[in-house]
Structure formats: C-alpha cells, structure tokens
Amino acid sequence: MVPAPILDVHPPNGPLAGEPSTSQPKSQKAMTKAERRELQEKQRAAKAAKTAANGVNGKQTGKPKDQAAPAGGAAKLKPTRTPESQPKATAPAATRAAEKAKAGQAPTTTDPMANSQARGLLIFSHFGLPKPVSAAKGDIHPAIARLALQFSTFKITGANARCIATLTAFKTVIQDYVTPPNHTLSRHLMTYLSPQISHLVAARPMSVTMGNAIRQLKLEISGTDFDLPEQDAKDALCRQIDTYIRERIIIADQVIQETASSKIKDGDVILTYARSSVVEKVLLEAHASGRNFSVIIVDSRPMLEGKRLAAILSEAGIQCTYLLLPALGSVISEVSTVFVGAHSIHTNGAVYSRAGTALVAMTAKRHSVPVVVCCETYKFSETIQLDSFTKNELAPLGDLFSSFPNTKPRESLTLENASNLEILNPLYDLTPPTFVTAVVTEVGVIPPNSISSIPVALGRLL
C-alpha cells in the first residue's frame, strides 16, 4: 500500500506552538467553571512566586551595574517598592529577639524596652507603670510640670497629699491664666486645663480623690458668672478650691480623728499597716487625750512607709513595735483593734488601699479582731471594683534587699529588672467588705454594706 501523504494542517483555533499568538484570551464569562478555577490557581501561584521573588530581592543590597538587560525587547519588570526593597531594619526589636529565641540564639539587643517586651509578664502589662515624664504636649504650666515630675518619682505619695498638691497647683494655673480675646473664662479655662490634667495623668494614673476634686473644680468653673471681671472670677475659683481642701480634707480629718480616737481605750494594742495620714492623726489625738496604749506597725517592701510612721509616733511618746508583713501572724492574737487607711472606697463597700491591707484585714477577721477603716467621703467612688487586677499601679523599683551576713556593699543590693528577672510590685489591693467591721467618715461610722448611702448623706455632692 502506498502511504497517505502527510499534509501540513494548522489547528483551527490558532497557529502552532512557538509562533507568535494573535488571538485574544478567553473572558471569564466564556470560560467553564473548571477553566475559571484553573485560572485562579495559576494567578495565586504567580502571586506567591512574585512575593517570594520580592522578598529575595529585598534582602539584596543592590544590583550589579553590568547586569544584562532583558533580551528581545521584552517589557521591563516594574521596580519593587522602596519599603520592600530595603532591609527590614524597622522591625520591632522585640520581634527580632523572639525570632532569635525561636532559632535557639540568645537575644543580643540592648534596648531596655525590647527586653521588657521580650520577657515581660504580659498579664500585668495593663498596670500603671512608673515612668519618667515625657516632653510636654501643649502649653503646660511650670507648676504642673514640676508636680508631674514629683508624682512620677513618688516624691508626693498618699491620696490626700496628691489631691492637695494638685489643687494647689491649679490655683497657680488659674491665677496666671489670661482669657484670650473673644472668649469667656468659663469656657476657655476648661479647654486650657485639659492638657494640664493629661500631663499629670501621663506621669501617674489619676487617683479617685484627684478625679473627684477635678470634677468639682470643673463644675465651679462652668458656673462662673459671665459678667464677673476676670480677676474677680479667678479669685472666686481659688477661694472655692481653698474651701474644698478645708471642708473635704482638713475638717473631715479632724472629725474622723475625734470619732475614731474615742474607740481607743487604755491598755489597747492598736495595729496599723503602712502609713495613713488620717490614722496617724487618730493615734496622735488619742495619745494627746491621755490614753495609754501601744501601737504595732506592720510594714512591707518596697515603699516601707511604716518606718516614717514609727518615727513620728515614737517621737510623740507612744510605745511602738515595728515588724514586716510576714510576722503578722505572730502578733495578731495580741491586737485589740486594727486601724487602716484607704486610697478609695467603692459603692460595694470594697476598700482599695496599699497592697497588704487585704492580708491584714483577713488575718484580723480570722482572729475576731475588729477592722476599722478611716476614710474621708471625698474618696468615695460610685464604681464597683471586685479585685485589684483590673486596675492597679506598680511601685517604683530600686528596693534594697539586704542579705546576711552583709558581705556586699549597699549599692550592689539594689534590685532592678534584668534579662531574666521581672520585678512586680503592685501598689494597691482590694479588701472585700466582709473583712471590714466599720468605716469611720466625717458623716459618721458606716457599716461597709451601707457605703452606697454616702452620696445621699452628702446631698449627691462629692
């Protein structure tokens, strides 16, 4: 048989492979479902390859100058974006440290913030950290800047001391304030005080006492008479600040010390924790009244505020015993009454005070010792707090831990954060109302389950 002749046949849909294609690609509407799926997979693969190629190119420091150009007049590739073509030098230091740790390498970064993020206890990251005062944002008065520095370095501590210092600084700010043209004092002064308050909060979280005082000050500013001359209006505001300090703090403390000191009898053993200014006044008032009693001062690190209280009471002639918190169980059976102060008191009767107060109150309750809290009503908060974890502060670092025998110099005993050490010193804790016997205020002795009646007793004015 004669073989059939071989014919040069072109495919019906276009030329053979290898020849330039002149046909248009098929639109997605004309494709079948399988073709569309295949096209999508090809596009994803191409995008992934391009991303990988950009990542490789981004790590290169530059291209050789004699690199060959694309052949055949093909279209040039678009240059990669500048952020992608540069080395990732702006990656967070904590991320780099974590990557090294994952690869089995020790982090070599010297950035203290990166070290803190790499090893920090993230569960406590929401605590108010003591920090240096940053650059002031806005027009900050020098009195506010100085006060913020004292707050951040814990030169001024205690709810009453912080509130009085804040109001005194605001008196200076108000006296130096000048109302701009076409503005009223009652409106523009509120705007002017906002950055001052923010600067104080940036130095250290605002206390309940400061919040109540600032809220009352804003109420007085908004009620200023428009027709009153500016200097007269500023003098009136300063007088109202003085009235607030005198009535809500000074006179309130005098009433509390008279009421609470009457609960101290001859031969009593009074136990107190840390240092409360109002408890200090109560004990001094009882001693001045001729009562013969002794005081046990329980203290704890890192603040060690009880040392100052022990010095004041012993100098006044009161028999004092000073011990640290771990030794509380050894002396609690000899105690007649426990007197403690408060940073704030909440509407559910919980007492927010220096860390360790809850342990003292629980131990006293276990041994049937009454616990009396001395607290002014301006420390009342209408919020409900159930624990000291949701809101707290951290005490400053740099505590001295003496070791025995003392073979090291004092400077080397300062304990600070290190690469494998995180120091956690919560400043406050929450004492449940079930462990409090009574709360002594300037409006009377109130049981902890009736704390919510304080606004009613004050006519809703805090």
C-alpha positions as CSV (number, residue, x, y, z in Angstrom):
1,M,0.0,0.0,0.0
2,V,1.1,3.5,-0.8
3,P,1.3,5.6,2.4
4,A,-1.0,8.6,2.6
5,P,0.7,11.9,2.0
6,I,1.5,14.0,5.1
7,L,-0.3,17.3,5.0
8,D,0.7,20.4,6.8
9,V,-2.5,21.1,8.8
10,H,-2.9,24.2,11.1
11,P,-5.2,23.9,14.2
12,P,-8.5,25.7,13.8
13,N,-8.0,27.9,16.8
14,G,-4.7,29.4,16.0
15,P,-1.1,28.8,14.9
16,L,1.2,26.1,16.2
17,A,3.1,26.5,19.5
18,G,6.2,28.6,19.2
19,E,4.7,31.0,16.7
20,P,3.5,34.5,18.0
21,S,0.0,34.3,19.2
22,T,-2.5,36.9,17.9
23,S,-5.7,35.5,19.5
24,Q,-7.3,37.3,22.5
25,P,-7.6,35.4,25.8
26,K,-10.9,34.0,26.6
27,S,-13.1,36.1,29.0
28,Q,-14.1,34.6,32.4
29,K,-17.8,34.7,31.3
30,A,-17.0,32.4,28.3
31,M,-14.9,30.0,30.5
32,T,-16.3,26.9,32.1
33,K,-16.2,26.5,35.9
34,A,-13.2,24.2,35.6
35,E,-11.3,26.7,33.5
36,R,-12.0,29.6,35.8
37,R,-10.8,27.5,38.8
38,E,-7.6,26.6,36.9
39,L,-7.1,30.3,36.0
40,Q,-7.5,31.3,39.7
41,E,-5.0,28.7,40.8
42,K,-2.4,29.9,38.2
43,Q,-2.9,33.5,39.4
44,R,-2.4,32.6,43.0
45,A,0.7,30.6,42.2
46,A,2.1,33.6,40.2
47,K,1.3,36.0,43.0
48,A,3.1,33.7,45.5
49,A,6.1,33.4,43.3
50,K,6.2,37.2,42.8
51,T,6.0,37.8,46.6
52,A,8.9,35.3,47.2
53,A,10.9,37.0,44.5
54,N,10.3,40.4,46.0
55,G,11.4,39.0,49.4
56,V,14.6,37.7,47.9
57,N,15.3,41.0,46.1
58,G,14.5,43.0,49.2
59,K,17.4,41.3,51.1
60,Q,19.9,42.3,48.4
61,T,21.8,45.4,49.0
62,G,21.8,46.3,45.3
63,K,22.1,45.1,41.7
64,P,25.4,44.8,39.8
65,K,25.9,47.6,37.3
66,D,26.8,45.2,34.5
67,Q,23.6,43.2,34.8
68,A,22.3,42.2,31.4
69,A,19.1,43.9,30.1
70,P,16.1,41.8,29.1
71,A,16.5,40.3,25.7
72,G,14.2,40.5,22.7
73,G,12.7,43.9,23.6
74,A,10.6,42.3,26.3
75,A,8.8,44.6,28.7
76,K,10.9,45.6,31.7
77,L,9.9,44.5,35.1
78,K,8.5,47.2,37.4
79,P,10.9,48.2,40.2
80,T,9.8,47.0,43.6
81,R,8.6,49.5,46.1
82,T,11.1,51.2,48.3
83,P,9.9,49.8,51.6
84,E,10.1,46.2,50.3
85,S,13.5,46.7,48.6
86,Q,15.1,47.9,51.8
87,P,16.2,45.6,54.6
88,K,13.6,45.2,57.4
89,A,15.6,47.3,59.8
90,T,12.5,48.9,61.2
91,A,11.1,45.6,62.6
92,P,10.4,45.8,66.3
93,A,13.3,44.8,68.5
94,A,11.1,42.5,70.5
95,T,10.2,40.6,67.3
96,R,13.8,40.2,66.4
97,A,14.6,39.0,69.9
98,A,11.7,36.5,69.7
99,E,12.9,35.2,66.3
100,K,16.4,34.7,67.7
101,A,15.0,32.9,70.7
102,K,12.9,30.6,68.5
103,A,16.1,29.8,66.5
104,G,17.9,28.9,69.7
105,Q,20.0,32.1,69.8
106,A,20.2,34.5,72.7
107,P,18.8,38.0,72.1
108,T,21.6,40.5,71.8
109,T,19.6,43.7,71.7
110,T,20.4,46.3,74.3
111,D,17.2,48.1,74.1
112,P,15.6,48.0,77.5
113,M,12.1,48.4,76.1
114,A,12.7,45.4,73.8
115,N,14.0,43.4,76.7
116,S,10.9,44.2,78.7
117,Q,8.6,43.2,75.8
118,A,10.5,40.0,75.1
119,R,10.4,38.8,78.7
120,G,7.7,40.9,80.3
121,L,4.7,39.4,82.1
122,L,2.1,40.4,79.6
123,I,-0.7,39.5,82.0
124,F,0.3,42.6,84.1
125,S,1.0,44.9,81.1
126,H,-2.1,47.0,81.8
127,F,-0.8,48.1,85.3
128,G,0.1,51.7,85.5
129,L,3.9,51.7,85.2
130,P,6.0,54.4,86.9
131,K,7.6,56.2,84.0
132,P,9.6,59.4,83.6
133,V,7.7,62.5,82.4
134,S,8.0,62.8,78.7
135,A,8.1,66.1,76.7
136,A,5.1,68.2,77.4
137,K,2.3,68.3,74.8
138,G,0.7,71.6,74.6
139,D,1.0,74.7,76.8
140,I,1.9,73.1,80.2
141,H,2.3,75.4,83.2
142,P,5.6,75.2,85.1
143,A,3.7,74.3,88.3
144,I,2.1,71.4,86.6
145,A,5.3,70.2,85.0
146,R,7.0,70.3,88.4
147,L,4.2,68.5,90.1
148,A,4.1,65.8,87.4
149,L,7.8,65.2,88.0
150,Q,7.2,64.8,91.7
151,F,4.4,62.4,91.0
152,S,6.4,60.2,88.7
153,T,9.3,60.0,91.1
154,F,7.0,59.3,94.1
155,K,8.2,62.4,95.9
156,I,4.5,63.0,96.7
157,T,2.5,59.9,97.8
158,G,-0.8,59.4,99.5
159,A,-4.3,60.2,98.3
160,N,-4.7,63.3,100.4
161,A,-1.2,64.7,99.7
162,R,-1.6,64.2,95.9
163,C,-5.1,65.8,95.9
164,I,-3.9,68.9,97.9
165,A,-0.8,69.3,95.7
166,T,-3.0,69.1,92.6
167,L,-5.5,71.7,93.7
168,T,-2.7,74.0,94.9
169,A,-1.0,73.8,91.5
170,F,-4.3,74.5,89.8
171,K,-4.7,77.7,91.9
172,T,-1.4,78.9,90.4
173,V,-2.5,77.9,86.9
174,I,-5.8,79.8,87.3
175,Q,-4.1,82.9,88.7
176,D,-1.6,83.0,85.8
177,Y,-4.4,82.3,83.2
178,V,-5.4,85.1,80.8
179,T,-8.6,84.8,78.8
180,P,-8.0,85.3,75.0
181,P,-10.0,87.9,73.2
182,N,-13.5,86.9,72.0
183,H,-13.6,84.1,74.6
184,T,-15.2,83.6,78.0
185,L,-13.3,82.4,81.1
186,S,-15.9,79.7,81.9
187,R,-15.4,78.0,78.5
188,H,-11.8,78.6,77.6
189,L,-10.4,77.8,81.0
190,M,-11.9,74.3,80.8
191,T,-10.0,73.9,77.4
192,Y,-6.8,75.3,78.9
193,L,-6.9,72.9,81.9
194,S,-7.4,69.8,79.8
195,P,-3.7,69.4,78.7
196,Q,-2.6,70.2,82.3
197,I,-4.7,67.3,83.6
198,S,-3.5,65.0,80.8
199,H,0.1,65.8,81.7
200,L,-0.5,64.8,85.3
201,V,-2.2,61.6,84.3
202,A,0.7,60.8,81.9
203,A,3.1,61.0,84.9
204,R,1.0,58.7,87.1
205,P,-2.6,57.4,86.9
206,M,-5.2,59.7,88.4
207,S,-6.4,58.7,91.8
208,V,-10.1,58.8,92.8
209,T,-9.5,61.8,95.1
210,M,-8.0,63.8,92.3
211,G,-10.8,62.8,89.9
212,N,-13.5,63.9,92.4
213,A,-11.7,67.2,93.1
214,I,-11.1,68.0,89.4
215,R,-14.8,67.2,88.7
216,Q,-15.9,69.6,91.4
217,L,-13.5,72.3,90.0
218,K,-14.9,71.9,86.5
219,L,-18.4,72.3,88.0
220,E,-17.4,75.5,89.7
221,I,-15.7,76.9,86.5
222,S,-18.8,76.1,84.4
223,G,-21.0,78.0,86.9
224,T,-18.8,81.2,86.8
225,D,-20.8,84.4,86.2
226,F,-20.2,85.8,82.7
227,D,-20.5,89.4,83.9
228,L,-17.9,89.0,86.7
229,P,-14.5,90.6,86.0
230,E,-11.8,88.2,85.1
231,Q,-9.6,88.7,88.2
232,D,-12.6,88.5,90.5
233,A,-13.7,85.3,88.8
234,K,-10.2,83.8,89.3
235,D,-10.1,84.9,92.9
236,A,-13.5,83.3,93.5
237,L,-12.3,80.0,92.0
238,C,-9.3,80.0,94.2
239,R,-11.4,80.6,97.2
240,Q,-13.6,77.6,96.2
241,I,-10.5,75.5,95.9
242,D,-9.5,76.5,99.4
243,T,-13.0,75.7,100.7
244,Y,-12.9,72.3,99.2
245,I,-9.5,71.5,100.7
246,R,-10.6,72.8,104.1
247,E,-14.0,71.2,104.3
248,R,-13.5,67.9,102.5
249,I,-10.0,67.1,103.7
250,I,-8.8,69.1,106.7
251,I,-12.0,69.4,108.7
252,A,-13.1,65.9,107.6
253,D,-9.8,64.5,109.1
254,Q,-10.5,66.4,112.4
255,V,-13.9,64.9,112.7
256,I,-12.6,61.4,111.9
257,Q,-9.8,61.6,114.4
258,E,-12.2,62.7,117.1
259,T,-14.6,59.8,116.3
260,A,-12.0,57.1,115.8
261,S,-9.8,58.1,118.8
262,S,-12.8,57.6,121.1
263,K,-12.7,53.9,120.1
264,I,-9.2,53.6,121.7
265,K,-9.2,52.7,125.4
266,D,-6.4,52.4,128.0
267,G,-4.3,49.3,127.6
268,D,-5.4,48.7,123.9
269,V,-2.9,47.3,121.4
270,I,-3.6,49.0,118.1
271,L,-2.3,47.6,114.8
272,T,-1.9,49.6,111.7
273,Y,-0.4,48.9,108.3
274,A,2.0,51.1,106.3
275,R,1.3,54.8,106.8
276,S,-2.0,56.6,106.5
277,S,-2.1,60.3,107.3
278,V,-5.6,60.1,108.9
279,V,-4.7,57.1,111.0
280,E,-1.6,58.9,112.1
281,K,-3.7,61.8,113.3
282,V,-6.2,59.5,115.1
283,L,-3.3,57.9,117.1
284,L,-1.8,61.2,118.0
285,E,-5.2,62.6,119.0
286,A,-5.8,59.5,121.3
287,H,-2.4,59.9,122.9
288,A,-2.9,63.7,123.4
289,S,-6.2,62.8,125.2
290,G,-4.2,61.0,127.8
291,R,-5.0,57.4,126.8
292,N,-2.3,54.8,127.4
293,F,-2.0,52.3,124.5
294,S,0.6,50.8,122.3
295,V,0.9,50.5,118.5
296,I,2.1,47.7,116.3
297,I,3.2,49.0,112.9
298,V,3.2,46.4,110.1
299,D,5.1,47.3,107.0
300,S,6.2,45.8,103.7
301,R,8.5,46.4,100.8
302,P,9.1,48.2,98.6
303,M,7.7,51.5,99.9
304,L,8.4,50.8,103.7
305,E,6.2,53.8,104.6
306,G,5.7,52.4,108.1
307,K,9.2,53.5,109.0
308,R,8.2,57.1,108.9
309,L,5.0,56.5,111.0
310,A,7.1,54.6,113.6
311,A,9.5,57.5,113.9
312,I,6.6,60.0,114.3
313,L,4.7,58.0,116.9
314,S,7.7,57.0,118.9
315,E,8.9,60.6,119.0
316,A,5.5,61.6,120.3
317,G,5.9,59.2,123.2
318,I,3.7,56.3,122.0
319,Q,5.1,52.8,122.6
320,C,5.6,51.3,119.1
321,T,6.5,47.9,117.7
322,Y,7.7,47.7,114.1
323,L,7.6,44.5,112.1
324,L,7.2,43.3,108.5
325,L,4.2,41.7,107.0
326,P,5.3,38.0,107.2
327,A,5.5,38.3,111.0
328,L,1.8,39.4,111.3
329,G,0.6,36.0,112.4
330,S,2.9,36.1,115.5
331,V,1.3,39.2,117.0
332,I,-2.3,39.3,115.7
333,S,-3.6,37.4,118.8
334,E,-2.4,40.3,121.0
335,V,-4.2,43.0,119.0
336,S,-7.3,44.8,120.2
337,T,-8.3,46.8,117.1
338,V,-6.9,47.3,113.6
339,F,-6.9,50.8,112.1
340,V,-6.1,51.2,108.4
341,G,-6.5,54.0,105.8
342,A,-7.9,53.8,102.3
343,H,-6.9,55.1,98.9
344,S,-10.6,54.9,97.8
345,I,-13.7,53.1,98.9
346,H,-16.3,51.8,96.4
347,T,-20.0,51.6,96.3
348,N,-20.0,47.9,97.1
349,G,-18.0,48.5,100.3
350,A,-14.7,47.3,99.0
351,V,-11.6,49.2,100.3
352,Y,-8.9,50.0,97.8
353,S,-5.7,50.6,99.8
354,R,-2.0,49.9,99.9
355,A,-1.0,46.4,98.9
356,G,-1.0,44.2,102.0
357,T,-4.1,45.7,103.6
358,A,-6.3,42.9,102.5
359,L,-4.0,40.3,104.1
360,V,-4.0,42.3,107.4
361,A,-7.8,42.5,107.3
362,M,-8.3,38.8,106.5
363,T,-5.9,37.8,109.3
364,A,-7.7,40.0,111.8
365,K,-11.1,38.7,110.8
366,R,-9.8,35.2,111.3
367,H,-8.8,36.1,114.9
368,S,-12.0,38.0,115.6
369,V,-10.2,41.4,115.7
370,P,-12.3,44.4,114.5
371,V,-11.0,46.2,111.5
372,V,-11.8,49.9,111.3
373,V,-11.2,51.9,108.1
374,C,-10.6,55.7,108.4
375,C,-11.7,57.3,105.2
376,E,-12.9,60.7,104.1
377,T,-16.1,60.8,102.0
378,Y,-14.4,62.5,99.0
379,K,-12.5,59.2,98.5
380,F,-15.9,57.5,97.6
381,S,-16.2,56.1,94.1
382,E,-19.5,55.2,92.6
383,T,-17.9,52.4,90.7
384,I,-17.8,48.7,91.7
385,Q,-14.4,47.0,91.9
386,L,-14.1,43.3,92.6
387,D,-10.4,42.8,92.5
388,S,-7.1,44.6,92.3
389,F,-6.1,43.1,89.0
390,T,-8.3,45.1,86.6
391,K,-6.8,48.4,87.8
392,N,-3.6,48.9,89.7
393,E,-0.2,50.6,89.7
394,L,3.3,49.4,90.1
395,A,5.5,50.7,92.8
396,P,8.9,52.1,91.9
397,L,12.0,49.8,91.5
398,G,15.3,50.1,93.2
399,D,14.5,48.4,96.5
400,L,17.4,47.3,98.7
401,F,17.3,43.6,99.6
402,S,19.9,43.1,102.4
403,S,21.4,39.7,102.7
404,F,23.1,38.4,105.8
405,P,25.9,38.4,106.5
406,N,26.4,41.8,104.9
407,T,29.3,41.0,102.7
408,K,28.4,43.2,99.7
409,P,28.3,47.0,99.5
410,R,25.0,48.7,99.8
411,E,25.0,49.9,96.2
412,S,25.1,46.3,94.9
413,L,21.9,45.3,96.8
414,T,19.7,47.4,94.5
415,L,17.3,45.1,92.7
416,E,16.3,46.1,89.2
417,N,14.9,44.5,86.1
418,A,17.3,42.2,84.3
419,S,17.3,40.0,81.3
420,N,15.9,37.0,83.3
421,L,14.3,38.9,86.1
422,E,11.0,40.8,86.2
423,I,10.1,42.8,89.4
424,L,6.4,43.0,90.1
425,N,5.3,45.3,92.9
426,P,1.6,46.1,92.8
427,L,0.9,49.3,94.7
428,Y,-2.7,48.5,95.9
429,D,-5.0,45.7,96.7
430,L,-8.7,45.4,97.4
431,T,-10.2,44.4,100.7
432,P,-13.6,42.8,100.5
433,P,-16.3,44.4,102.6
434,T,-16.8,41.1,104.6
435,F,-13.5,41.7,106.3
436,V,-14.2,45.3,107.4
437,T,-16.0,46.0,110.6
438,A,-16.8,49.7,110.2
439,V,-15.8,52.7,108.1
440,V,-15.3,56.0,110.0
441,T,-16.1,59.1,107.9
442,E,-16.8,62.7,108.7
443,V,-20.6,61.9,108.4
444,G,-20.4,59.1,111.0
445,V,-19.5,55.5,111.4
446,I,-20.9,53.5,108.5
447,P,-21.0,49.7,108.1
448,P,-19.4,48.5,104.9
449,N,-22.7,47.3,103.4
450,S,-24.1,50.9,103.6
451,I,-21.3,52.7,101.8
452,S,-23.6,53.4,98.9
453,S,-25.6,55.8,101.2
454,I,-22.7,58.3,101.3
455,P,-23.9,60.3,98.3
456,V,-27.3,60.6,100.0
457,A,-25.7,61.8,103.2
458,L,-23.8,64.4,101.3
459,G,-26.7,65.6,99.1
460,R,-25.2,64.0,96.0
461,L,-22.2,66.3,96.2
462,L,-18.9,64.6,96.1
